[in-house]
Amino acid sequence: MFRNLLRKTPLAWFQVRREKTRLAVALAGIAFADVLMFVQMGLNETLYESAANLHYSLQADLFIINPISEAFTSLKSFPRERLHQARAFKEVQSVTPIYIGRATWRNPQQTQTERTIFTVGVSPTKSVFEQPEITQQFNKLKMLDRVIFDRASRAEFGDIATLLKKDNSLSVQVNDKQIQVVGLFTFGVSFGSDGMMIASDSTFMRIFPERNAVEVDVGLIKLKPGANKQLVQKALQKYLPSDVLVLTLEEFADREKVYWGN
């Protein structure tokens, strides 16, 4: 069809034959732009997926959050009492609170630069994470002022992995308090986090003294085997006050992706 059109316009056909190199370059440019577009789409999807890495790593069937919470970096707390109310359902096996904060980490090396580190506070008596690397280190968190650090954090936090090899723990300053790094795990940076550490809920409250343990950021609900997740979700949402939202893992993760996509 293209060649027939050119035959009807001799001048255009002559120009195309004469300017073969220019035509080839133009076509290559269009093709390259298309490739870049698809690459960018793929990268965007990968970035949005990475934003939900923490969601996918948590062991839970349902999640409770404050309705006005949009992402892990901007969570609003809700009363811990909501978890006790959810625990009363016969289909619920366990409920676990999670606390989220953003602390100021001081690089322990010569630079002494400060960075904001994403901090997760959990009960050290049972792991809520899927990764064995994290689960196997929970005993280390039972002592106060102990944390494990994400070795995939940005370099500005310091070469923590190398420093930790010299001893079983490394003293760092977080929110102007001395904290001991006693282990490493691998998670990776995302849109809202350049670095991450995990602490017990008690240590978390010492790092963030303005926080109160009765105010929870995320509630994890584990259901008993055979329980219908969708039915329990609807029943909980209807029973609990409107100051909380009950989500499945997919809904919780999508909420994060949409936030960063917008």
N, C-alpha and C positions, 0 to 999 in steps of 0.2 A: 504493500500500500504506500509506503514511504517512497519507494523508488518510482512508482507510477505518478505520484504527486510531483516528484522532481522532474520527470520526463515532460510533464505539462508546463513546467516552468524552466526552460532551458538555461536562463541566467542563473537560477538557483543551483541547478545541477552543475553548471560550470564552476560556480564558486565553491561548491562542496568538493569537487574533484581537485580544484586548485589549492584548497585550504585543508587538505587531509590532516595535516599535523594539528592545526588549530581545532578541527573538529574532534580529533582523538583526545586532545587535552581537555576540551570542554566536557566530553562524555566521561572522561576519567574523573574530572572534578565533581560531576554530578554523582557518579558512583561512590566516590570517596565520601561525599556529604551524606549519602544514604548509609554507608557503613558506620560513619561517626554517629549518626542518629540512633542506629540500632545498638551500638556499643554503649551510648549514653543511657538508653533505656535499660540495658542490662545492668549497668553500674548503679543506676538509681534503684532498681529492684533489689540489688544486693545490699545497698546501703540501708534501705528500708527494712530488709530482713534482719540486718545486724542490729538495728534499733530495738528489735524484739528478742534479742538473744537471751536476755535475763528472763523474760516471760517463759520462753520455751525450756529453760533450765530448771524451772520450779516444779516440784512434785505436788500437784494438786488437780482436782477435778473441777473445782469452781473457785472463783476469786471474788472477794468483797472489796470494793473501793468506794471512796466518796464520789458522788455523781459529777462533781465539778472538777475532778482530777482528769487531766488530759494525757499526761505522760509521766514516766518515772521521774523526770526532772522537775515536775511541777505538781507533785502529789499533795492532796489535802487530807488531813487526818479525819478519822471517824472514831466514835466511842468503842472501846474494846468490848463493851457489853454486847455489841451486836454479834460477836463471835460466840459468846456464851449462849445467846439466844439461838443461834444457828446450831450449836452443839446439841440442843435439846431435841432436834429432829432425829428420829430413829434411824434414818438412812445415813446419817453423818457419822463417820468413824472418828475423825479428829479435826480440830481447828488449830491453826497456828498463826500468830501475828508476825508481821515483818515491819521493820522500821527502816526508813530511807532518809539519808541526810547527805549534805554536801559540805565537807570539812576542808579546812586549809591545811595542806600537807607541805612541810618544809623539806626540801631536798637535803638529805643528810651529808651529802658530799660538799666539796668546797664552795660550790655555787650558792648554796643556801637559798635558792629561788623557791618561791611559793606557788603551788598549783592547787586547784580545787579538785578534790578526790571524791568520787561517788562512794558512799558508805552504806553498807547493808548490815542491819542488826537483826540477829535471829537467836532463837533459843539454842544453846549448845548441846542440849540433851538429845535432840534428834535432827538429822539433816533433812532439809527441805529441798536439796539440790539433787539433780540427776547425776552430775559428774562425780565419779568415785574419787577423783583427785581432791575434791572439796570435802566430800563425806568422810574420807579417811583422816582428815585433819581436825575434825570438830572437837575432839578431846582437848586439843591444844588451846581451844578458845574458852575452856571452862575457867581458867585463871583470868583474873581481871587485867585489863590493859594489854590484852593480846589480840593481834589481828593476823590474818593471812592476806597476802598482797597479790594482785594480778600482775604476773611477770610480763604480760603483753601491754601494759600501760605505756604511755608515751615516755620517751627518754628523759623529759624534763623532771620526772619524779626521782631520778637517780638510777644508777645501775644496782638496783636492789638485789637482784639475783646473785651478782658477783659478791657484793658485800655480805650477803647472808651465808655464803659458802665458808667464810672465815670463822663463823660461829653459828650456834644454833638459833640465835636471835639477833635482831638489830634494833637499836633504839632510834626512833624517829620522833619528830615533834609534829603533833596533829592538834589543831585548835589550841596551840600553846600548852599542850600536855604531852608528857613523855609516854609514848606507846611502843610496845615491843612487837616487831614483825617476827612471827615464829614459823611462817610457812609461805609457800607460793602455790598459785594455781594459774591456769591459763583461761582467759575469757576473751579479752580483746576490746578495743575502743569502739565507740559508736557515736552517733550524732550528739548525744547528750553527755557522754562520758569520755574523758581523756585517760582516766585511770580509775581503779576500783579496789576496795578492800572490804573484807567481811569480818565482822566482830560479833561477839555475843551481845544479847540484848542489854545485859548489865554494863558492859564496856561501852556500848553505844550511848547509854544514858550519861556516862561519865564524859564522853567526848562532846555530847550535846546536852549540857546541864539544863538548858531551857526547855527541853522536851519532857513530856510526862508519859510514863508507861501505859497509862489508860487511854492514850490517844494513838491509834494504830494507823499505819499508812496503807498496808495491804493485808488482807486476811486470806489465808489458804484453807480451803475446805477439801478434806479427803473423804470420799464416800465409801460406804461398805460395798463389798463385792456384790454385783447384781443389781445395784441401785440404778434407777433410770435418771441419768444426769439432767436431761431436759425437764422432766417432771419435778425433780427436786429443786432445780433452779427456779421454776415458775412458782413453786410453793414458798420457797424462801423469800423471793422478791415480793410476794403478796403479803407474807407474814411480817417481814422486817419493816421498820420505819423507812420513810422516804429519804433519809439522810445517807443511805447506802445503796449501792448498785451491785447486783450479783451477775457475774459474767462467766462464760466458759473460757477456756484457754484461747480459742480462736478469736473470740470477741475481744478479749483483753489485749492480745497481740495486735489485732487489727486497729484497735483504738490508738496504739502507739504509732503504728505505721501511718495512719491518716494524719495524726498530729504533725509528724515530721514532713509528710508529703505536702501539707498545706503551708 
